[in-house]
Amino acid sequence: MAEISFPFERDGGEGGRQAVSQLDWQRMATMWGGDRVASRITATSPDAATLPFYAKILPNTRTLEVQGGEAWVGGFYYKLEGTKQFEIGANFDKARDRRDVVVIRVDHTKGSVNMDVRQSQPSSNPVPPQPIHEPGQQWEMVIWEVLVPRNNGSPQLYDRAPFDAPNRVAFPWWAADSLRFLPQGTFALDLDSDTRHVQEEIYKGRDGVATARTLGKSWNYTPDLVNAASIPKGLSLAGRWRWAAPNLVWFSIDLSNSSTTDIRAKEGALSFTLPQNLNGVVGQSFSGYMLNSGYRGGMPNYVAITGMAFGGNKGKAVRMTYPSQHYVSEGLDYLTVFPSQSSIVVSGIYEANAFNE
């Protein structure tokens, strides 16, 4: 089986080559990065007219004018200096619209990269042409979609150009603090090289810096049992949690009362604490169960638990409720007793308050 490698200073004896063909270059260069406009969007709300390849339909015409810009397409560099104009073909169909696309095309036959319009056919459900990706032949990147309405209506433009993004970076520790100095739109990895914290991915976006997800193992945490009149020996409180997405936390708690004493509430409901503060903009709820095989504390053997966090609650405490034992019509009652020799498990995903809303 032949082995091929390039580019070297000179041809080697075991498949190493000095010369690089157009196709060789494309195979190499497309691995360096995807198709994109050679510009990063750094403003929170950029002015569309200042972006590369900004386009418009000239007044009272079907002429599409595209401003200059630079791009990386199919492993090749492209630059448009000045402006370029195209005529958008009329659509005389009485009932069906059409969707065209403006593309930047690498054409190996021509030996150049050029901008062009690919026209589709009218349809009751028009679909724009998909970009061609044929190494060694043609390779396209779509930068605009053009809706051409029925009855020769005025074309409408939709920006479809992908832009360059900030480079993904990594930090040995303290990534959240370090990310404040990098551009908006940056993802960073906290590799926790000193093993004091946790491995996680962090994102700097319009709303600020927040953990996007926990990588590796979940964290242990110890929830509190809130509003208990007394805490007997033998109460075990365990929890696990992780960032599941930006500002979203997954958690699970396991509360075990292995003592011979029922735990009762001082007033209101027994509650547990979450690992991170609740968002509080709207209410949230959680599901769980209580195992009470001895029917202790005047409670059933299996009890459905619903955790209730009302709107406005920006703390960590969540009230526990359960179905009324007396009348179905009464709905949920506060959980006021945690029987001896029983356990409670509650889990869920909730919106935290990383952005201080």
N, C-alpha and C positions, 0 to 999 in steps of 0.2 A: 504494500500500500504506500502510495507516494506521500511524502511529507513536504509541505510548502510553508515557507516563512519569509517575511520581508518587513521593512526595508533594511538592508545591510549596506555597508560601505562598498562591498564587492560580493559577487556571487560566491556561494559556498558549495562544498561538495556534497551536502546532504539535504538539498532542497532549499537552502537559503538563497534569496534573490536580492539583487540590487535594484532592478527596474520595478516600478510600480505602475500598473495600468490604471485607467480610469475606474474600472470595476474593483481592482484591488484597493484603490484609495477609498472608494465608497464603502466597501466592506469594513475597512479600518475606521473611517471617520464617523460612520453612523453609530459606532459604539462609544464615541466620545460624548455624545449628548443628543437628545432628540431634536426634531424640527422645532424652530422657534424664532421669533423676532429677536434681533440682537439688542434688546433694550429691557431694562428692569423697571417695573412699575413701583415707584417708591412713595408717591403721594397718596394720601388717604383717598382723595377724590380727584384724579387727574382730569385735566381738560382734554376731551377727546380729540379736539383739533390739533393738539400738540403731539399726539402719539404718532410713532412711525406708521407709514402706510395709511394714514387717515384718508378716507374717501368720501365723496359726495356726488350727488347727481346735480349737474349744472342746471340752473333755472330754465324752465320751459324747454328742456331737451331730454333726450334719452342718453346723454353723454355722462359716463362715469369717469371721474377724475380722481386719481390716486396720488397722494403725496409721497415724497421720497422716504427711504428707510433702508435698513440692513437686516439680513436674515441668514440663518443657517438652515439649509434644506437638503436632506438626503446626503449629508456629508460635504456639501459644497457651500461656499460663501456667495451671497448675492447682495448687491447694492443698487438701489434706484436713486439716481441723482435727478433733482428737479421733480417733474410730475409726469404721469402717463395717463392717457385717455383711451377709453373703450366705448363703443356704441353698444348699448344693450338692445338686443333684438326685440322687436314688437311681439306681443302675444294677442293675436286676433281671435283666439278661441272665445266663444260666447259664454262658456260655463266653467272653464277649468283654468286654474292658475299654474304658474311655472316657477321653479326655483333653480337659479343658476348659481355658480360659484366663481369667485376670482381666486386663481391659484398662482403660486410661484412654482415653476416647473423646471426640474433638471432634465435636460434632453441629451443623452449621450450621443445620439446621431448628429445633432447640431454642434455638440461640444460647447454648450452654453446653458445658462440659467436665465429664464425669462418669465415675465408675468403674462397671464392670459385669462380669458373668460371661457369657462366651459358651460355651454348651454344645454339644458335638459328639455324634456317634452312636457306639454301641458297635461295635467292629471287632476282627477277629483281629489286625490290625496298626494300632492306633489312632494317628491323626495329629491333633495339636491344630489348631484353626482358625488360619489365618494372619491377621495384622492387616490391617484394611481401610485402604487409602491412596487415598482419592478426594477430591482437592482440591475444596473448595466443597460437599462433602456430609458424609462421615464420614472420620475419620482416627484410627487406634488405635495405642497402644503397649502391648505385653504386659508385665506386671510379675510375674505368677505363672502357672505351669502346674499343673494339678490332675489327678492320676491318680485316676480313679474306678474301683476294681476291680470285677470281676464279682461276682455274688451279693451285691450291696449291701455291698461291703467298705468299710472306712474310707478316706476320701480321703487322699491323700498330696500334699504341697506341694513344689514346686521353684521356687526363686527365678530369675526370668528378667529382672529389671529391669536395664536398662543405666544406668550411672552416669556422671556427668560426669567428665572426665579432665583432668589438668593441661594447660595450654596448651602447645603446641609453641613453642619459642623458638629464637632464633639468636644466635650470638656471632661477632664478627669473628675471634677467635682464643682459644686456651686454653679451649675449651668444656668439656673433661673436668674441669678444676679448678673452673670456674664452676658446673657442674651440681651440685656437692656441696651448694650452698646452696638448691637447688630441691626441690620435693616428689618423693617416690617416684612413679614412673610417668611421669616427664617425658622426652620426646624433645627433643633439641637438635641443631641444625646448627652445625658448625664451618665457617664460610665461608672460613677461611684468607685473610683480606683482605690480610695482609702477604706472602702467597705463600711462606712459609718452611716450611710443613708440608704438609698435604693437606686436601682437602674431605672431611668425613665426618659421619655421623650417629651420635649417642651417646645411650645410654639409661641412666637411673638406675632400677634395679630393686631387688628384695629382696636380691640377691646383691652389689650394689654398682654402680659406674659402669663401663661398658664400651662400646667402640665397637661399634655395630650393623652398620655397613657403610661401606666406602669409597665416596665419590661422585666421579665423574670418572675420571681416569686412575689406573691401578695405579702402585705405587711400584717404582722400581728398587732392588735391593739386591745386594750382592756376597757370594755364599756362600763359605765356606772349604772347601778340600779337606783333610780331617782325616786324620791318621795316615799321611801320605805320607813316605817316607824322604827324598825330596828333591823340590824343585819346580823344574823346568827353565824357562828362558825360553821363551815361546811358549804358556804355559798361560793360557787366557782363562776367567774365571769371571763369569757373568752370571745375574741372577735378577729375577723380577717377583713382586709379591705384593699382596694387598689383603684387608681384612676383608670376608668374604662374609656374615657374620651375627654376632650377639653371640658372642664367644669362638671363632669359626670363621675360619680363615685359608685362603685359596687362594694357592698359590704355583706357580711353574714355574722350573726352573733349566736352564741350558745350559752345560755344561762342555766346553771344547775344548782338546785337547792338540795344538797344531800343530807341536810340536817334533819332533825326530828321536829323542827319548829316551822309553822306556817309564817310566811312573811306577809305582813299586811300594810296597806297604804296609810299614811298619816291623814291625807285628805285627797280627794280626787283620784287619779289613776296612777298605778305604778308605771314608771317610764324608764326608758333606756337611752343611752347617749350614742350618737353617731361619731365617726372618726373625724369628720369635717363639718363645718357649719352649714346649715340649710340655706338655700337661696332666699326663701321667704316671700318672693314676689307672688307666688301662688301656693296653694296647699299641695301636700304630697302625702302618699300613703304607702304602706309596706305590708307584706303578708308573712304569716308564720304560724306556728302551732305550739301547743303545750302538751307534753306527755305526762299524764297523772294516773298511772295504772292502778294506784291504790284508792282512787276516788277520795283523796284526802282534801281537807279544807272545804268540804262541801261543794267541790267542783267535779265536772265530768272527767272521764278518763282521757279523752282526746278533745282538745279545745282549739278551735280556729282563732288565731290572733291577728288583729288588724292594727297596724301602727298608724297613728293619725298625727300629722304635722299640719296645723292650720296655717293659712296664709298669714304672713306677718311674722312667723316664727323664723328668726335668723340665727337661732342658737343650735344646740346639738340634741336637745331632749325631745323624745318622741313618746307620746302617750300610747299605752296599750289598751285595746278594747277587745271584747269577745261577744258572741251572740248571747242575748239574754236567756237565762235558764228558765224564766217564768213564762213569758209570752213572746211568740214569734213577732207579734205586732210591735213589740217594744224595740226591736232592732238590736243595736249594739249597746252594751253597758261598759263602763270603765272596768278594767281589771284591777280589783282591789285586794286580791289575795294570790300569793305565789305559794302553792301548797308544799309541804315538806316532801322529800323524796320525789320531786318532779323536776322537769326541765322545760325550758322555752327556747325555741329557735326562731329567729326572724332574719329575713334577708331581703335585698332589693337593690335597685339602682335609683339614685336621686340626683337632682341638680344642686350643686354646692354653691358657694358664694365667693369664688376666686376673684371675681371682678368687682366685689363690694357694691352690689346693686342695692 
